Amino acid sequence: MLQWAYYKARGLFKIGNKHMFEQIKQYFKEVRVEMAKVKWPTKSDTINYTIVVIGVSLAVAAFLGALDFIFTTGFNFFLFK
Protein backbone atom coordinates (compact mmCIF):
# COMPACT_ATOMS: atom_id res chain seq x y z
CA MET A 1 0.00 0.00 0.00
CA LEU A 2 2.88 2.33 0.81
CA GLN A 3 4.42 1.73 -2.62
CA TRP A 4 1.16 2.67 -4.31
CA ALA A 5 1.14 5.98 -2.44
CA TYR A 6 4.78 6.58 -3.40
CA TYR A 7 4.11 6.15 -7.11
CA LYS A 8 0.80 7.97 -7.02
CA ALA A 9 2.39 10.98 -5.31
CA ARG A 10 4.97 11.24 -8.07
CA GLY A 11 2.38 11.01 -10.81
CA LEU A 12 3.72 7.79 -12.28
CA PHE A 13 0.29 6.23 -12.74
CA LYS A 14 -1.38 9.07 -14.57
CA ILE A 15 -2.98 8.20 -17.88
CA GLY A 16 -0.65 9.10 -20.70
CA ASN A 17 2.44 9.10 -18.48
CA LYS A 18 5.26 8.30 -20.87
CA HIS A 19 7.75 7.91 -18.05
CA MET A 20 6.16 4.69 -16.81
CA PHE A 21 5.94 3.22 -20.31
CA GLU A 22 9.56 4.14 -21.00
CA GLN A 23 10.58 2.26 -17.87
CA ILE A 24 8.61 -0.78 -18.98
CA LYS A 25 10.16 -0.60 -22.44
CA GLN A 26 13.64 -0.29 -20.91
CA TYR A 27 12.95 -3.29 -18.66
CA PHE A 28 12.09 -5.54 -21.61
CA LYS A 29 15.17 -4.34 -23.51
CA GLU A 30 17.34 -5.30 -20.56
CA VAL A 31 15.61 -8.67 -20.27
CA ARG A 32 16.34 -9.35 -23.92
CA VAL A 33 20.04 -8.48 -23.45
CA GLU A 34 20.33 -10.70 -20.37
CA MET A 35 18.55 -13.62 -22.04
CA ALA A 36 21.05 -13.43 -24.91
CA LYS A 37 23.86 -13.98 -22.37
CA VAL A 38 22.34 -17.21 -21.08
CA LYS A 39 24.19 -20.40 -22.06
CA TRP A 40 21.32 -22.69 -22.95
CA PRO A 41 21.82 -26.46 -22.64
CA THR A 42 22.07 -28.53 -25.78
CA LYS A 43 19.42 -31.05 -26.75
CA SER A 44 21.59 -33.96 -25.59
CA ASP A 45 22.27 -32.22 -22.26
CA THR A 46 18.55 -31.73 -21.73
CA ILE A 47 17.83 -35.38 -22.51
CA ASN A 48 20.60 -36.56 -20.17
CA TYR A 49 19.42 -34.33 -17.32
CA THR A 50 15.85 -35.52 -17.83
CA ILE A 51 16.93 -39.15 -17.63
CA VAL A 52 18.89 -38.45 -14.45
CA VAL A 53 15.90 -36.70 -12.83
CA ILE A 54 13.54 -39.54 -13.74
CA GLY A 55 16.05 -42.13 -12.47
CA VAL A 56 16.61 -40.38 -9.17
CA SER A 57 12.86 -39.87 -8.74
CA LEU A 58 12.20 -43.58 -9.29
CA ALA A 59 14.99 -44.54 -6.88
CA VAL A 60 13.65 -42.25 -4.16
CA ALA A 61 10.12 -43.53 -4.74
CA ALA A 62 11.31 -47.15 -4.45
CA PHE A 63 13.28 -46.35 -1.29
CA LEU A 64 10.36 -44.59 0.37
CA GLY A 65 7.98 -47.33 -0.74
CA ALA A 66 10.27 -49.96 0.81
CA LEU A 67 10.47 -47.98 4.07
CA ASP A 68 6.69 -47.64 4.12
CA PHE A 69 6.25 -51.37 3.59
CA ILE A 70 8.77 -52.23 6.31
CA PHE A 71 7.27 -49.87 8.88
CA THR A 72 3.69 -50.88 8.04
CA THR A 73 4.55 -54.55 8.34
CA GLY A 74 6.44 -53.95 11.59
CA PHE A 75 3.66 -51.93 13.20
CA ASN A 76 1.03 -54.44 12.13
CA PHE A 77 3.12 -57.27 13.58
CA PHE A 78 3.54 -55.54 16.95
CA LEU A 79 0.08 -53.98 17.24
CA PHE A 80 -2.05 -56.88 16.01
CA LYS A 81 0.02 -59.79 17.30
PDB file of N, CA, C and O in Angstrom:
ATOM      1  N   MET A   1       0.835  -1.191   0.000  1.00  0.00           N
ATOM      2  CA  MET A   1       0.000   0.000   0.000  1.00  0.00           C
ATOM      3  C   MET A   1       0.875   1.248   0.000  1.00  0.00           C
ATOM      4  O   MET A   1       0.554   2.241  -0.652  1.00  0.00           O
ATOM      5  N   LEU A   2       1.980   1.191   0.733  1.00  0.00           N
ATOM      6  CA  LEU A   2       2.879   2.329   0.812  1.00  0.00           C
ATOM      7  C   LEU A   2       3.518   2.609  -0.546  1.00  0.00           C
ATOM      8  O   LEU A   2       3.729   3.766  -0.911  1.00  0.00           O
ATOM      9  N   GLN A   3       3.829   1.538  -1.302  1.00  0.00           N
ATOM     10  CA  GLN A   3       4.424   1.728  -2.615  1.00  0.00           C
ATOM     11  C   GLN A   3       3.435   2.420  -3.553  1.00  0.00           C
ATOM     12  O   GLN A   3       3.824   3.278  -4.345  1.00  0.00           O
ATOM     13  N   TRP A   4       2.179   2.055  -3.464  1.00  0.00           N
ATOM     14  CA  TRP A   4       1.162   2.674  -4.308  1.00  0.00           C
ATOM     15  C   TRP A   4       1.123   4.174  -4.058  1.00  0.00           C
ATOM     16  O   TRP A   4       1.060   4.966  -4.998  1.00  0.00           O
ATOM     17  N   ALA A   5       1.162   4.560  -2.786  1.00  0.00           N
ATOM     18  CA  ALA A   5       1.136   5.981  -2.445  1.00  0.00           C
ATOM     19  C   ALA A   5       2.385   6.684  -2.969  1.00  0.00           C
ATOM     20  O   ALA A   5       2.313   7.827  -3.419  1.00  0.00           O
ATOM     21  N   TYR A   6       3.517   6.009  -2.912  1.00  0.00           N
ATOM     22  CA  TYR A   6       4.776   6.581  -3.399  1.00  0.00           C
ATOM     23  C   TYR A   6       4.671   6.907  -4.888  1.00  0.00           C
ATOM     24  O   TYR A   6       4.993   8.015  -5.315  1.00  0.00           O
ATOM     25  N   TYR A   7       4.218   5.929  -5.669  1.00  0.00           N
ATOM     26  CA  TYR A   7       4.109   6.147  -7.113  1.00  0.00           C
ATOM     27  C   TYR A   7       3.010   7.138  -7.470  1.00  0.00           C
ATOM     28  O   TYR A   7       3.160   7.948  -8.384  1.00  0.00           O
ATOM     29  N   LYS A   8       1.906   7.064  -6.736  1.00  0.00           N
ATOM     30  CA  LYS A   8       0.797   7.971  -7.016  1.00  0.00           C
ATOM     31  C   LYS A   8       1.205   9.416  -6.740  1.00  0.00           C
ATOM     32  O   LYS A   8       0.838  10.321  -7.490  1.00  0.00           O
ATOM     33  N   ALA A   9       1.964   9.634  -5.663  1.00  0.00           N
ATOM     34  CA  ALA A   9       2.391  10.983  -5.310  1.00  0.00           C
ATOM     35  C   ALA A   9       3.319  11.578  -6.365  1.00  0.00           C
ATOM     36  O   ALA A   9       3.358  12.795  -6.543  1.00  0.00           O
ATOM     37  N   ARG A  10       4.042  10.751  -7.042  1.00  0.00           N
ATOM     38  CA  ARG A  10       4.973  11.244  -8.066  1.00  0.00           C
ATOM     39  C   ARG A  10       4.332  11.285  -9.453  1.00  0.00           C
ATOM     40  O   ARG A  10       4.986  11.651 -10.430  1.00  0.00           O
ATOM     41  N   GLY A  11       3.087  10.920  -9.536  1.00  0.00           N
ATOM     42  CA  GLY A  11       2.376  11.007 -10.812  1.00  0.00           C
ATOM     43  C   GLY A  11       2.764   9.945 -11.818  1.00  0.00           C
ATOM     44  O   GLY A  11       2.612  10.148 -13.022  1.00  0.00           O
ATOM     45  N   LEU A  12       3.264   8.816 -11.342  1.00  0.00           N
ATOM     46  CA  LEU A  12       3.724   7.789 -12.275  1.00  0.00           C
ATOM     47  C   LEU A  12       2.592   6.947 -12.840  1.00  0.00           C
ATOM     48  O   LEU A  12       2.798   6.211 -13.805  1.00  0.00           O
ATOM     49  N   PHE A  13       1.400   7.040 -12.260  1.00  0.00           N
ATOM     50  CA  PHE A  13       0.289   6.233 -12.736  1.00  0.00           C
ATOM     51  C   PHE A  13      -0.763   7.061 -13.468  1.00  0.00           C
ATOM     52  O   PHE A  13      -1.872   6.580 -13.701  1.00  0.00           O
ATOM     53  N   LYS A  14      -0.441   8.251 -13.820  1.00  0.00           N
ATOM     54  CA  LYS A  14      -1.384   9.074 -14.569  1.00  0.00           C
ATOM     55  C   LYS A  14      -1.539   8.519 -15.970  1.00  0.00           C
ATOM     56  O   LYS A  14      -0.595   7.974 -16.541  1.00  0.00           O
ATOM     57  N   ILE A  15      -2.728   8.660 -16.517  1.00  0.00           N
ATOM     58  CA  ILE A  15      -2.979   8.202 -17.878  1.00  0.00           C
ATOM     59  C   ILE A  15      -2.152   9.055 -18.831  1.00  0.00           C
ATOM     60  O   ILE A  15      -2.142  10.283 -18.746  1.00  0.00           O
ATOM     61  N   GLY A  16      -1.471   8.386 -19.726  1.00  0.00           N
ATOM     62  CA  GLY A  16      -0.646   9.098 -20.696  1.00  0.00           C
ATOM     63  C   GLY A  16       0.737   9.423 -20.171  1.00  0.00           C
ATOM     64  O   GLY A  16       1.468  10.187 -20.800  1.00  0.00           O
ATOM     65  N   ASN A  17       1.112   8.861 -19.034  1.00  0.00           N
ATOM     66  CA  ASN A  17       2.438   9.104 -18.480  1.00  0.00           C
ATOM     67  C   ASN A  17       3.454   8.292 -19.276  1.00  0.00           C
ATOM     68  O   ASN A  17       3.482   7.064 -19.199  1.00  0.00           O
ATOM     69  N   LYS A  18       4.273   8.980 -20.028  1.00  0.00           N
ATOM     70  CA  LYS A  18       5.256   8.298 -20.874  1.00  0.00           C
ATOM     71  C   LYS A  18       6.414   7.764 -20.052  1.00  0.00           C
ATOM     72  O   LYS A  18       7.102   6.833 -20.472  1.00  0.00           O
ATOM     73  N   HIS A  19       6.632   8.346 -18.887  1.00  0.00           N
ATOM     74  CA  HIS A  19       7.750   7.915 -18.052  1.00  0.00           C
ATOM     75  C   HIS A  19       7.588   6.446 -17.651  1.00  0.00           C
ATOM     76  O   HIS A  19       8.548   5.680 -17.725  1.00  0.00           O
ATOM     77  N   MET A  20       6.402   6.054 -17.233  1.00  0.00           N
ATOM     78  CA  MET A  20       6.158   4.687 -16.807  1.00  0.00           C
ATOM     79  C   MET A  20       6.333   3.722 -17.989  1.00  0.00           C
ATOM     80  O   MET A  20       6.926   2.654 -17.835  1.00  0.00           O
ATOM     81  N   PHE A  21       5.825   4.092 -19.146  1.00  0.00           N
ATOM     82  CA  PHE A  21       5.945   3.218 -20.305  1.00  0.00           C
ATOM     83  C   PHE A  21       7.380   3.127 -20.802  1.00  0.00           C
ATOM     84  O   PHE A  21       7.785   2.092 -21.330  1.00  0.00           O
ATOM     85  N   GLU A  22       8.148   4.185 -20.643  1.00  0.00           N
ATOM     86  CA  GLU A  22       9.563   4.142 -21.003  1.00  0.00           C
ATOM     87  C   GLU A  22      10.314   3.186 -20.086  1.00  0.00           C
ATOM     88  O   GLU A  22      11.214   2.472 -20.528  1.00  0.00           O
ATOM     89  N   GLN A  23       9.941   3.175 -18.808  1.00  0.00           N
ATOM     90  CA  GLN A  23      10.581   2.257 -17.871  1.00  0.00           C
ATOM     91  C   GLN A  23      10.244   0.809 -18.220  1.00  0.00           C
ATOM     92  O   GLN A  23      11.107  -0.067 -18.151  1.00  0.00           O
ATOM     93  N   ILE A  24       9.007   0.564 -18.590  1.00  0.00           N
ATOM     94  CA  ILE A  24       8.606  -0.784 -18.979  1.00  0.00           C
ATOM     95  C   ILE A  24       9.351  -1.212 -20.244  1.00  0.00           C
ATOM     96  O   ILE A  24       9.821  -2.345 -20.343  1.00  0.00           O
ATOM     97  N   LYS A  25       9.452  -0.311 -21.192  1.00  0.00           N
ATOM     98  CA  LYS A  25      10.157  -0.597 -22.437  1.00  0.00           C
ATOM     99  C   LYS A  25      11.634  -0.888 -22.153  1.00  0.00           C
ATOM    100  O   LYS A  25      12.207  -1.818 -22.720  1.00  0.00           O
ATOM    101  N   GLN A  26      12.240  -0.094 -21.279  1.00  0.00           N
ATOM    102  CA  GLN A  26      13.638  -0.290 -20.910  1.00  0.00           C
ATOM    103  C   GLN A  26      13.826  -1.639 -20.212  1.00  0.00           C
ATOM    104  O   GLN A  26      14.820  -2.326 -20.447  1.00  0.00           O
ATOM    105  N   TYR A  27      12.885  -2.014 -19.366  1.00  0.00           N
ATOM    106  CA  TYR A  27      12.947  -3.290 -18.664  1.00  0.00           C
ATOM    107  C   TYR A  27      13.002  -4.451 -19.658  1.00  0.00           C
ATOM    108  O   TYR A  27      13.840  -5.342 -19.521  1.00  0.00           O
ATOM    109  N   PHE A  28      12.125  -4.448 -20.647  1.00  0.00           N
ATOM    110  CA  PHE A  28      12.094  -5.537 -21.612  1.00  0.00           C
ATOM    111  C   PHE A  28      13.335  -5.543 -22.494  1.00  0.00           C
ATOM    112  O   PHE A  28      13.769  -6.611 -22.927  1.00  0.00           O
ATOM    113  N   LYS A  29      13.912  -4.390 -22.769  1.00  0.00           N
ATOM    114  CA  LYS A  29      15.175  -4.342 -23.511  1.00  0.00           C
ATOM    115  C   LYS A  29      16.281  -5.010 -22.703  1.00  0.00           C
ATOM    116  O   LYS A  29      17.076  -5.781 -23.242  1.00  0.00           O
ATOM    117  N   GLU A  30      16.326  -4.710 -21.413  1.00  0.00           N
ATOM    118  CA  GLU A  30      17.344  -5.305 -20.556  1.00  0.00           C
ATOM    119  C   GLU A  30      17.145  -6.806 -20.403  1.00  0.00           C
ATOM    120  O   GLU A  30      18.113  -7.563 -20.337  1.00  0.00           O
ATOM    121  N   VAL A  31      15.888  -7.235 -20.346  1.00  0.00           N
ATOM    122  CA  VAL A  31      15.607  -8.670 -20.267  1.00  0.00           C
ATOM    123  C   VAL A  31      16.123  -9.366 -21.518  1.00  0.00           C
ATOM    124  O   VAL A  31      16.724 -10.436 -21.433  1.00  0.00           O
ATOM    125  N   ARG A  32      15.893  -8.768 -22.661  1.00  0.00           N
ATOM    126  CA  ARG A  32      16.343  -9.349 -23.920  1.00  0.00           C
ATOM    127  C   ARG A  32      17.865  -9.482 -23.956  1.00  0.00           C
ATOM    128  O   ARG A  32      18.390 -10.500 -24.406  1.00  0.00           O
ATOM    129  N   VAL A  33      18.576  -8.450 -23.480  1.00  0.00           N
ATOM    130  CA  VAL A  33      20.036  -8.484 -23.453  1.00  0.00           C
ATOM    131  C   VAL A  33      20.526  -9.587 -22.513  1.00  0.00           C
ATOM    132  O   VAL A  33      21.440 -10.337 -22.856  1.00  0.00           O
ATOM    133  N   GLU A  34      19.919  -9.685 -21.334  1.00  0.00           N
ATOM    134  CA  GLU A  34      20.332 -10.704 -20.366  1.00  0.00           C
ATOM    135  C   GLU A  34      20.032 -12.113 -20.867  1.00  0.00           C
ATOM    136  O   GLU A  34      20.829 -13.027 -20.653  1.00  0.00           O
ATOM    137  N   MET A  35      18.897 -12.297 -21.529  1.00  0.00           N
ATOM    138  CA  MET A  35      18.550 -13.623 -22.040  1.00  0.00           C
ATOM    139  C   MET A  35      19.510 -14.053 -23.149  1.00  0.00           C
ATOM    140  O   MET A  35      19.734 -15.247 -23.344  1.00  0.00           O
ATOM    141  N   ALA A  36      20.071 -13.099 -23.870  1.00  0.00           N
ATOM    142  CA  ALA A  36      21.045 -13.430 -24.911  1.00  0.00           C
ATOM    143  C   ALA A  36      22.351 -13.929 -24.298  1.00  0.00           C
ATOM    144  O   ALA A  36      23.099 -14.653 -24.955  1.00  0.00           O
ATOM    145  N   LYS A  37      22.635 -13.553 -23.053  1.00  0.00           N
ATOM    146  CA  LYS A  37      23.864 -13.975 -22.370  1.00  0.00           C
ATOM    147  C   LYS A  37      23.764 -15.381 -21.783  1.00  0.00           C
ATOM    148  O   LYS A  37      24.776 -15.971 -21.405  1.00  0.00           O
ATOM    149  N   VAL A  38      22.550 -15.915 -21.705  1.00  0.00           N
ATOM    150  CA  VAL A  38      22.341 -17.214 -21.082  1.00  0.00           C
ATOM    151  C   VAL A  38      22.929 -18.309 -21.960  1.00  0.00           C
ATOM    152  O   VAL A  38      22.723 -18.324 -23.173  1.00  0.00           O
ATOM    153  N   LYS A  39      23.677 -19.239 -21.323  1.00  0.00           N
ATOM    154  CA  LYS A  39      24.195 -20.399 -22.057  1.00  0.00           C
ATOM    155  C   LYS A  39      23.167 -21.508 -21.917  1.00  0.00           C
ATOM    156  O   LYS A  39      23.085 -22.167 -20.880  1.00  0.00           O
ATOM    157  N   TRP A  40      22.385 -21.709 -22.967  1.00  0.00           N
ATOM    158  CA  TRP A  40      21.319 -22.691 -22.946  1.00  0.00           C
ATOM    159  C   TRP A  40      21.898 -24.081 -23.139  1.00  0.00           C
ATOM    160  O   TRP A  40      22.860 -24.250 -23.889  1.00  0.00           O
ATOM    161  N   PRO A  41      21.321 -25.095 -22.464  1.00  0.00           N
ATOM    162  CA  PRO A  41      21.822 -26.460 -22.637  1.00  0.00           C
ATOM    163  C   PRO A  41      21.475 -26.996 -24.026  1.00  0.00           C
ATOM    164  O   PRO A  41      20.490 -26.599 -24.649  1.00  0.00           O
ATOM    165  N   THR A  42      22.330 -27.917 -24.484  1.00  0.00           N
ATOM    166  CA  THR A  42      22.069 -28.532 -25.784  1.00  0.00           C
ATOM    167  C   THR A  42      20.943 -29.558 -25.640  1.00  0.00           C
ATOM    168  O   THR A  42      20.508 -29.876 -24.533  1.00  0.00           O
ATOM    169  N   LYS A  43      20.490 -30.059 -26.771  1.00  0.00           N
ATOM    170  CA  LYS A  43      19.415 -31.047 -26.749  1.00  0.00           C
ATOM    171  C   LYS A  43      19.853 -32.309 -26.010  1.00  0.00           C
ATOM    172  O   LYS A  43      19.086 -32.875 -25.231  1.00  0.00           O
ATOM    173  N   SER A  44      21.104 -32.752 -26.259  1.00  0.00           N
ATOM    174  CA  SER A  44      21.586 -33.963 -25.591  1.00  0.00           C
ATOM    175  C   SER A  44      21.751 -33.736 -24.088  1.00  0.00           C
ATOM    176  O   SER A  44      21.492 -34.641 -23.294  1.00  0.00           O
ATOM    177  N   ASP A  45      22.179 -32.535 -23.691  1.00  0.00           N
ATOM    178  CA  ASP A  45      22.270 -32.221 -22.262  1.00  0.00           C
ATOM    179  C   ASP A  45      20.896 -32.291 -21.608  1.00  0.00           C
ATOM    180  O   ASP A  45      20.745 -32.845 -20.519  1.00  0.00           O
ATOM    181  N   THR A  46      19.911 -31.733 -22.269  1.00  0.00           N
ATOM    182  CA  THR A  46      18.554 -31.726 -21.732  1.00  0.00           C
ATOM    183  C   THR A  46      18.018 -33.144 -21.589  1.00  0.00           C
ATOM    184  O   THR A  46      17.379 -33.471 -20.590  1.00  0.00           O
ATOM    185  N   ILE A  47      18.276 -33.979 -22.580  1.00  0.00           N
ATOM    186  CA  ILE A  47      17.827 -35.377 -22.515  1.00  0.00           C
ATOM    187  C   ILE A  47      18.530 -36.105 -21.373  1.00  0.00           C
ATOM    188  O   ILE A  47      17.896 -36.843 -20.618  1.00  0.00           O
ATOM    189  N   ASN A  48      19.844 -35.898 -21.247  1.00  0.00           N
ATOM    190  CA  ASN A  48      20.598 -36.560 -20.169  1.00  0.00           C
ATOM    191  C   ASN A  48      20.115 -36.114 -18.795  1.00  0.00           C
ATOM    192  O   ASN A  48      19.940 -36.946 -17.905  1.00  0.00           O
ATOM    193  N   TYR A  49      19.901 -34.833 -18.612  1.00  0.00           N
ATOM    194  CA  TYR A  49      19.417 -34.329 -17.320  1.00  0.00           C
ATOM    195  C   TYR A  49      18.025 -34.864 -17.006  1.00  0.00           C
ATOM    196  O   TYR A  49      17.713 -35.163 -15.854  1.00  0.00           O
ATOM    197  N   THR A  50      17.198 -34.982 -18.031  1.00  0.00           N
ATOM    198  CA  THR A  50      15.848 -35.516 -17.833  1.00  0.00           C
ATOM    199  C   THR A  50      15.906 -36.975 -17.390  1.00  0.00           C
ATOM    200  O   THR A  50      15.167 -37.386 -16.495  1.00  0.00           O
ATOM    201  N   ILE A  51      16.769 -37.742 -18.008  1.00  0.00           N
ATOM    202  CA  ILE A  51      16.928 -39.152 -17.633  1.00  0.00           C
ATOM    203  C   ILE A  51      17.428 -39.270 -16.195  1.00  0.00           C
ATOM    204  O   ILE A  51      16.957 -40.121 -15.441  1.00  0.00           O
ATOM    205  N   VAL A  52      18.372 -38.424 -15.817  1.00  0.00           N
ATOM    206  CA  VAL A  52      18.895 -38.448 -14.447  1.00  0.00           C
ATOM    207  C   VAL A  52      17.782 -38.112 -13.452  1.00  0.00           C
ATOM    208  O   VAL A  52      17.653 -38.780 -12.425  1.00  0.00           O
ATOM    209  N   VAL A  53      16.989 -37.100 -13.738  1.00  0.00           N
ATOM    210  CA  VAL A  53      15.905 -36.699 -12.828  1.00  0.00           C
ATOM    211  C   VAL A  53      14.879 -37.817 -12.697  1.00  0.00           C
ATOM    212  O   VAL A  53      14.424 -38.111 -11.591  1.00  0.00           O
ATOM    213  N   ILE A  54      14.513 -38.438 -13.802  1.00  0.00           N
ATOM    214  CA  ILE A  54      13.543 -39.537 -13.743  1.00  0.00           C
ATOM    215  C   ILE A  54      14.125 -40.709 -12.956  1.00  0.00           C
ATOM    216  O   ILE A  54      13.425 -41.315 -12.144  1.00  0.00           O
ATOM    217  N   GLY A  55      15.401 -41.035 -13.187  1.00  0.00           N
ATOM    218  CA  GLY A  55      16.046 -42.130 -12.474  1.00  0.00           C
ATOM    219  C   GLY A  55      16.117 -41.892 -10.980  1.00  0.00           C
ATOM    220  O   GLY A  55      15.798 -42.779 -10.188  1.00  0.00           O
ATOM    221  N   VAL A  56      16.533 -40.699 -10.592  1.00  0.00           N
ATOM    222  CA  VAL A  56      16.608 -40.376  -9.168  1.00  0.00           C
ATOM    223  C   VAL A  56      15.215 -40.382  -8.546  1.00  0.00           C
ATOM    224  O   VAL A  56      15.043 -40.851  -7.421  1.00  0.00           O
ATOM    225  N   SER A  57      14.234 -39.875  -9.254  1.00  0.00           N
ATOM    226  CA  SER A  57      12.857 -39.867  -8.744  1.00  0.00           C
ATOM    227  C   SER A  57      12.354 -41.292  -8.512  1.00  0.00           C
ATOM    228  O   SER A  57      11.733 -41.573  -7.487  1.00  0.00           O
ATOM    229  N   LEU A  58      12.620 -42.185  -9.454  1.00  0.00           N
ATOM    230  CA  LEU A  58      12.199 -43.583  -9.295  1.00  0.00           C
ATOM    231  C   LEU A  58      12.929 -44.250  -8.131  1.00  0.00           C
ATOM    232  O   LEU A  58      12.331 -45.022  -7.382  1.00  0.00           O
ATOM    233  N   ALA A  59      14.223 -43.953  -7.980  1.00  0.00           N
ATOM    234  CA  ALA A  59      14.994 -44.540  -6.881  1.00  0.00           C
ATOM    235  C   ALA A  59      14.471 -44.059  -5.532  1.00  0.00           C
ATOM    236  O   ALA A  59      14.328 -44.857  -4.606  1.00  0.00           O
ATOM    237  N   VAL A  60      14.188 -42.788  -5.412  1.00  0.00           N
ATOM    238  CA  VAL A  60      13.652 -42.249  -4.157  1.00  0.00           C
ATOM    239  C   VAL A  60      12.269 -42.831  -3.882  1.00  0.00           C
ATOM    240  O   VAL A  60      11.951 -43.168  -2.742  1.00  0.00           O
ATOM    241  N   ALA A  61      11.452 -42.948  -4.920  1.00  0.00           N
ATOM    242  CA  ALA A  61      10.120 -43.533  -4.745  1.00  0.00           C
ATOM    243  C   ALA A  61      10.218 -44.983  -4.279  1.00  0.00           C
ATOM    244  O   ALA A  61       9.469 -45.396  -3.394  1.00  0.00           O
ATOM    245  N   ALA A  62      11.129 -45.757  -4.862  1.00  0.00           N
ATOM    246  CA  ALA A  62      11.309 -47.153  -4.451  1.00  0.00           C
ATOM    247  C   ALA A  62      11.805 -47.234  -3.012  1.00  0.00           C
ATOM    248  O   ALA A  62      11.339 -48.070  -2.238  1.00  0.00           O
ATOM    249  N   PHE A  63      12.751 -46.365  -2.651  1.00  0.00           N
ATOM    250  CA  PHE A  63      13.284 -46.350  -1.287  1.00  0.00           C
ATOM    251  C   PHE A  63      12.191 -46.013  -0.277  1.00  0.00           C
ATOM    252  O   PHE A  63      12.044 -46.698   0.736  1.00  0.00           O
ATOM    253  N   LEU A  64      11.430 -44.968  -0.549  1.00  0.00           N
ATOM    254  CA  LEU A  64      10.358 -44.586   0.366  1.00  0.00           C
ATOM    255  C   LEU A  64       9.253 -45.633   0.412  1.00  0.00           C
ATOM    256  O   LEU A  64       8.673 -45.870   1.472  1.00  0.00           O
ATOM    257  N   GLY A  65       8.956 -46.258  -0.715  1.00  0.00           N
ATOM    258  CA  GLY A  65       7.976 -47.332  -0.740  1.00  0.00           C
ATOM    259  C   GLY A  65       8.431 -48.524   0.101  1.00  0.00           C
ATOM    260  O   GLY A  65       7.631 -49.128   0.816  1.00  0.00           O
ATOM    261  N   ALA A  66       9.723 -48.859   0.012  1.00  0.00           N
ATOM    262  CA  ALA A  66      10.267 -49.957   0.813  1.00  0.00           C
ATOM    263  C   ALA A  66      10.196 -49.619   2.306  1.00  0.00           C
ATOM    264  O   ALA A  66       9.811 -50.460   3.118  1.00  0.00           O
ATOM    265  N   LEU A  67      10.566 -48.389   2.663  1.00  0.00           N
ATOM    266  CA  LEU A  67      10.470 -47.982   4.071  1.00  0.00           C
ATOM    267  C   LEU A  67       9.028 -48.044   4.569  1.00  0.00           C
ATOM    268  O   LEU A  67       8.772 -48.497   5.685  1.00  0.00           O
ATOM    269  N   ASP A  68       8.103 -47.597   3.756  1.00  0.00           N
ATOM    270  CA  ASP A  68       6.690 -47.636   4.122  1.00  0.00           C
ATOM    271  C   ASP A  68       6.233 -49.075   4.345  1.00  0.00           C
ATOM    272  O   ASP A  68       5.538 -49.367   5.318  1.00  0.00           O
ATOM    273  N   PHE A  69       6.620 -49.960   3.452  1.00  0.00           N
ATOM    274  CA  PHE A  69       6.248 -51.368   3.590  1.00  0.00           C
ATOM    275  C   PHE A  69       6.833 -51.967   4.862  1.00  0.00           C
ATOM    276  O   PHE A  69       6.142 -52.675   5.596  1.00  0.00           O
ATOM    277  N   ILE A  70       8.105 -51.682   5.123  1.00  0.00           N
ATOM    278  CA  ILE A  70       8.768 -52.232   6.311  1.00  0.00           C
ATOM    279  C   ILE A  70       8.096 -51.731   7.584  1.00  0.00           C
ATOM    280  O   ILE A  70       7.782 -52.520   8.476  1.00  0.00           O
ATOM    281  N   PHE A  71       7.875 -50.424   7.669  1.00  0.00           N
ATOM    282  CA  PHE A  71       7.266 -49.872   8.881  1.00  0.00           C
ATOM    283  C   PHE A  71       5.820 -50.335   9.053  1.00  0.00           C
ATOM    284  O   PHE A  71       5.388 -50.616  10.171  1.00  0.00           O
ATOM    285  N   THR A  72       5.079 -50.414   7.964  1.00  0.00           N
ATOM    286  CA  THR A  72       3.687 -50.877   8.043  1.00  0.00           C
ATOM    287  C   THR A  72       3.639 -52.328   8.515  1.00  0.00           C
ATOM    288  O   THR A  72       2.844 -52.688   9.383  1.00  0.00           O
ATOM    289  N   THR A  73       4.495 -53.143   7.933  1.00  0.00           N
ATOM    290  CA  THR A  73       4.546 -54.551   8.338  1.00  0.00           C
ATOM    291  C   THR A  73       4.965 -54.680   9.797  1.00  0.00           C
ATOM    292  O   THR A  73       4.383 -55.465  10.545  1.00  0.00           O
ATOM    293  N   GLY A  74       5.972 -53.912  10.203  1.00  0.00           N
ATOM    294  CA  GLY A  74       6.439 -53.951  11.593  1.00  0.00           C
ATOM    295  C   GLY A  74       5.387 -53.507  12.574  1.00  0.00           C
ATOM    296  O   GLY A  74       5.184 -54.164  13.595  1.00  0.00           O
ATOM    297  N   PHE A  75       4.713 -52.416  12.299  1.00  0.00           N
ATOM    298  CA  PHE A  75       3.664 -51.930  13.200  1.00  0.00           C
ATOM    299  C   PHE A  75       2.510 -52.911  13.276  1.00  0.00           C
ATOM    300  O   PHE A  75       1.981 -53.171  14.357  1.00  0.00           O
ATOM    301  N   ASN A  76       2.115 -53.458  12.129  1.00  0.00           N
ATOM    302  CA  ASN A  76       1.026 -54.444  12.135  1.00  0.00           C
ATOM    303  C   ASN A  76       1.410 -55.686  12.936  1.00  0.00           C
ATOM    304  O   ASN A  76       0.572 -56.269  13.625  1.00  0.00           O
ATOM    305  N   PHE A  77       2.670 -56.086  12.845  1.00  0.00           N
ATOM    306  CA  PHE A  77       3.124 -57.265  13.577  1.00  0.00           C
ATOM    307  C   PHE A  77       3.053 -57.027  15.079  1.00  0.00           C
ATOM    308  O   PHE A  77       2.599 -57.891  15.829  1.00  0.00           O
ATOM    309  N   PHE A  78       3.510 -55.832  15.525  1.00  0.00           N
ATOM    310  CA  PHE A  78       3.542 -55.544  16.954  1.00  0.00           C
ATOM    311  C   PHE A  78       2.175 -55.130  17.524  1.00  0.00           C
ATOM    312  O   PHE A  78       1.879 -55.428  18.681  1.00  0.00           O
ATOM    313  N   LEU A  79       1.366 -54.468  16.752  1.00  0.00           N
ATOM    314  CA  LEU A  79       0.077 -53.984  17.237  1.00  0.00           C
ATOM    315  C   LEU A  79      -1.007 -55.056  17.194  1.00  0.00           C
ATOM    316  O   LEU A  79      -1.862 -55.116  18.078  1.00  0.00           O
ATOM    317  N   PHE A  80      -0.971 -55.889  16.178  1.00  0.00           N
ATOM    318  CA  PHE A  80      -2.045 -56.884  16.008  1.00  0.00           C
ATOM    319  C   PHE A  80      -1.517 -58.304  16.148  1.00  0.00           C
ATOM    320  O   PHE A  80      -1.923 -59.202  15.410  1.00  0.00           O
ATOM    321  N   LYS A  81      -0.624 -58.498  17.084  1.00  0.00           N
ATOM    322  CA  LYS A  81       0.016 -59.795  17.299  1.00  0.00           C
ATOM    323  C   LYS A  81      -0.946 -60.819  17.791  1.00  0.00           C
ATOM    324  O   LYS A  81      -0.563 -61.966  18.020  1.00  0.00           O
TER     325      LYS A  81
END
